[in-house]
């Protein structure tokens, strides 16, 4: 309900999601599922003969449709607030403004460009699907890292509702975030992606604490986008002509 547009309201009504804070362990599996669906669109494009760049664009379009561009919106708002605001209160005010500024536009262009170019460099359909599953899971794992490392910046909003989830929930979610990488990638590449994701979470948590005193929903989205871009860049550089299992 928080990360995608999938109609899962019935699960929430039955108490299966654990609420906002209790459901954070599921963020990485949701990210992996979104990546699988987006990757399937890109892989279909490759199988139909589309050039790699065009197939990558369709994969990203499917992801944006599935997630409602939630994390992209957070990235744009964070870039505008951190880049254009003076003082904590002004930065938080800018981040709540629905209008997008030049810093936000540039951040979005870079995020989409880096991810699209990385996907276009994948050596085949399997690699495109695997890379989006892995980056989707690790990107949401980065969100959990920020939740563990930084307090909420506001007394209200999404970040305040999430609060500080229990260590057990965060540990379980982080393990699920690493699992697709360990299952789908060569071990050195998987470990490199996990390490870089941790560095993204640590860096974003420190910057957010310095800028606005903690995390917000926008900061969490920005961290997810940063981790995805970094992981996809690593995979584009590392996989080469890897064709996956078999």
C-alpha positions as CSV (number, residue, x, y, z in Angstrom):
1,X,0.0,0.0,0.0
2,X,2.9,2.4,0.7
3,X,5.4,1.4,-2.0
4,X,3.2,0.5,-5.0
5,X,-0.2,1.0,-6.5
6,X,-1.1,-2.7,-6.2
7,X,-4.6,-3.2,-4.7
8,X,-3.7,-4.8,-1.4
9,X,-6.2,-3.0,0.8
10,X,-7.9,-6.3,1.6
11,X,-4.6,-7.6,3.2
12,X,-4.5,-4.5,5.4
13,X,-8.1,-4.9,6.5
14,X,-7.3,-8.5,7.5
15,X,-4.3,-7.3,9.5
16,X,-1.8,-9.2,7.3
17,X,0.5,-6.2,6.6
18,X,1.4,-5.3,10.2
19,X,0.6,-1.6,9.8
20,X,3.1,1.0,8.6
21,X,5.8,0.2,11.2
22,X,5.2,-3.5,11.5
23,X,5.3,-4.0,7.7
24,X,8.8,-2.5,7.0
25,X,10.3,-6.0,6.8
26,X,8.3,-6.5,3.5
27,X,9.8,-3.5,1.7
28,X,12.6,-5.5,0.1
29,X,10.3,-8.3,-1.2
30,X,7.9,-5.6,-2.6
31,X,10.9,-3.9,-4.3
32,X,12.0,-7.3,-5.7
33,X,8.5,-7.9,-7.0
34,X,8.3,-4.4,-8.7
35,X,11.7,-5.1,-10.2
36,X,10.6,-8.5,-11.5
37,X,7.5,-6.9,-13.2
38,X,9.5,-4.1,-14.7
39,X,12.3,-6.4,-15.8
40,X,9.7,-8.7,-17.4
41,X,8.6,-5.7,-19.6
42,X,12.1,-4.9,-20.5
43,X,13.0,-8.6,-21.2
44,X,9.9,-8.9,-23.4
45,X,11.1,-5.9,-25.4
46,X,14.5,-7.5,-25.9
47,X,12.9,-10.7,-27.0
48,X,10.7,-8.8,-29.5
49,X,13.9,-7.2,-31.0
50,X,13.8,-3.8,-29.4
51,X,17.2,-2.1,-29.0
52,X,18.6,-2.3,-25.4
53,X,18.0,1.4,-24.7
54,X,14.3,1.3,-25.8
55,X,13.7,-1.9,-23.8
56,X,15.3,-0.2,-20.8
57,X,13.0,2.8,-21.2
58,X,9.9,0.5,-21.3
59,X,11.1,-1.3,-18.2
60,X,11.5,2.0,-16.3
61,X,8.1,3.2,-17.6
62,X,6.5,0.0,-16.1
63,X,8.2,0.6,-12.8
64,X,7.0,4.2,-12.6
65,X,3.5,3.1,-13.4
66,X,3.6,0.3,-10.8
67,X,5.1,2.5,-8.0
68,X,3.4,5.8,-8.9
69,X,6.8,7.4,-9.0
70,X,6.8,7.6,-5.2
71,X,10.5,7.4,-4.7
72,X,11.2,9.7,-7.7
73,X,9.0,12.3,-6.1
74,X,10.9,11.9,-2.8
75,X,14.2,12.3,-4.7
76,X,13.0,15.5,-6.3
77,X,11.7,17.0,-3.1
78,X,14.8,16.1,-1.2
79,X,17.1,17.6,-3.8
80,X,15.1,20.9,-3.8
81,X,15.0,21.1,0.0
82,X,18.6,20.2,0.6
83,X,19.9,22.3,-2.4
84,X,17.7,25.4,-2.2
85,X,16.8,25.8,1.5
86,X,18.5,27.9,4.2
87,X,18.0,26.4,7.6
88,X,16.2,23.3,8.8
89,X,12.7,24.8,8.8
90,X,13.0,26.2,5.3
91,X,14.4,23.0,3.9
92,X,11.5,21.0,5.4
93,X,9.0,23.6,4.0
94,X,10.4,23.2,0.5
95,X,10.3,19.4,0.7
96,X,6.5,19.6,1.5
97,X,5.9,21.9,-1.5
98,X,4.4,20.0,-4.4
99,X,6.1,22.2,-6.9
100,X,9.4,21.0,-8.4
101,X,12.5,23.2,-8.7
102,X,15.7,23.0,-10.7
103,X,17.5,20.8,-8.2
104,X,14.6,18.3,-8.3
105,X,14.5,18.3,-12.1
106,X,18.3,17.7,-12.3
107,X,18.1,14.9,-9.7
108,X,15.3,13.1,-11.6
109,X,17.1,13.4,-14.9
110,X,20.2,12.0,-13.5
111,X,18.4,9.1,-11.7
112,X,16.4,8.1,-14.7
113,X,19.4,8.5,-17.0
114,X,21.8,6.5,-14.9
115,X,19.3,3.7,-14.4
116,X,18.3,3.6,-18.0
117,X,21.8,3.6,-19.3
118,X,22.8,0.8,-16.8
119,X,19.8,-1.3,-17.9
120,X,20.6,-0.7,-21.6
121,X,24.1,-2.1,-20.9
122,X,22.9,-5.4,-19.6
123,X,24.0,-8.3,-21.7
124,X,20.5,-9.9,-22.2
125,X,17.0,-10.4,-20.9
126,X,18.0,-12.5,-17.9
127,X,20.5,-9.9,-16.8
128,X,17.9,-7.1,-17.1
129,X,15.4,-9.0,-15.0
130,X,17.9,-10.0,-12.4
131,X,19.4,-6.5,-12.1
132,X,16.0,-5.0,-11.5
133,X,15.0,-7.6,-8.9
134,X,18.3,-7.1,-7.1
135,X,18.3,-3.3,-7.2
136,X,14.6,-3.2,-6.3
137,X,15.3,-5.2,-3.1
138,X,18.5,-3.5,-2.2
139,X,17.0,-0.1,-2.8
140,X,14.2,-0.8,-0.3
141,X,16.8,-2.2,2.0
142,X,18.5,1.1,2.0
143,X,15.3,2.6,3.3
144,X,15.5,0.3,6.3
145,X,19.1,1.3,6.8
146,X,18.1,5.0,7.1
147,X,15.2,4.1,9.5
148,X,17.8,2.3,11.7
149,X,20.4,5.1,11.6
150,X,18.3,8.3,11.8
151,X,15.3,9.6,13.8
152,X,12.3,11.2,12.2
153,X,12.8,14.8,11.3
154,X,9.2,15.8,11.9
155,X,6.6,14.9,14.6
156,X,4.1,14.2,11.8
157,X,4.1,12.7,8.3
158,X,5.1,9.3,7.0
159,X,8.4,9.2,8.7
160,X,6.9,9.9,12.1
161,X,4.3,7.2,11.5
162,X,7.1,4.8,10.7
163,X,9.0,5.9,13.8
164,X,11.9,3.6,14.8
165,X,10.8,0.0,13.9
166,X,12.1,-2.7,16.1
167,X,15.6,-4.2,15.5
168,X,14.1,-7.5,14.7
169,X,11.9,-6.2,11.9
170,X,14.8,-4.2,10.5
171,X,17.2,-7.1,10.6
172,X,14.7,-9.4,8.9
173,X,14.0,-6.9,6.2
174,X,17.7,-6.3,5.6
175,X,18.3,-10.0,5.3
176,X,15.5,-10.2,2.7
177,X,17.0,-7.3,0.9
178,X,20.3,-9.1,0.5
179,X,18.8,-12.5,-0.5
180,X,18.0,-11.8,-4.2
181,X,21.6,-10.6,-4.8
182,X,23.1,-13.7,-3.1
183,X,20.8,-16.0,-5.1
184,X,21.0,-14.4,-8.5
185,X,24.4,-12.8,-8.9
186,X,28.0,-14.0,-8.7
187,X,29.1,-13.8,-5.1
188,X,31.7,-11.0,-5.4
189,X,29.2,-8.9,-7.3
190,X,26.4,-9.6,-4.8
191,X,28.6,-8.6,-1.9
192,X,29.7,-5.5,-3.7
193,X,26.1,-4.5,-4.2
194,X,25.2,-5.1,-0.6
195,X,28.2,-3.1,0.6
196,X,27.4,-0.1,-1.7
197,X,23.8,-0.2,-0.5
198,X,24.9,0.1,3.1
199,X,27.2,3.0,2.2
200,X,24.3,4.7,0.5
201,X,22.1,4.3,3.6
202,X,24.9,5.5,5.9
203,X,25.7,8.5,3.8
204,X,22.0,9.5,3.3
205,X,21.3,9.2,7.0
206,X,24.3,11.4,7.9
207,X,23.4,14.0,5.3
208,X,19.7,14.1,6.4
209,X,20.6,14.5,10.0
210,X,22.9,17.4,9.2
211,X,20.4,19.0,6.9
212,X,17.0,18.6,8.6
213,X,17.7,16.6,11.8
214,X,16.6,13.2,10.6
215,X,14.7,11.4,7.9
216,X,11.4,12.2,6.2
217,X,9.4,10.2,3.7
218,X,11.1,12.2,0.9
219,X,14.5,11.3,2.3
220,X,13.7,7.6,2.3
221,X,12.6,7.8,-1.3
222,X,15.8,9.7,-2.2
223,X,17.9,7.0,-0.6
224,X,16.1,4.3,-2.4
225,X,16.8,6.0,-5.7
226,X,20.4,6.6,-4.9
227,X,20.9,2.9,-4.0
228,X,19.2,1.7,-7.1
229,X,21.3,3.9,-9.3
230,X,24.5,2.8,-7.6
231,X,23.7,-0.9,-7.6
232,X,22.6,-0.8,-11.3
233,X,25.8,1.0,-12.2
234,X,27.8,-1.7,-10.4
235,X,25.9,-4.5,-12.2
236,X,26.4,-2.8,-15.6
237,X,30.1,-2.7,-15.0
238,X,30.4,-6.1,-13.5
239,X,28.2,-8.5,-15.4
240,X,29.7,-8.0,-18.8
241,X,28.7,-10.8,-21.0
242,X,27.2,-12.8,-18.2
243,X,24.1,-14.6,-19.4
244,X,22.8,-15.9,-16.1
245,X,22.1,-19.6,-15.2
246,X,22.8,-22.0,-18.0
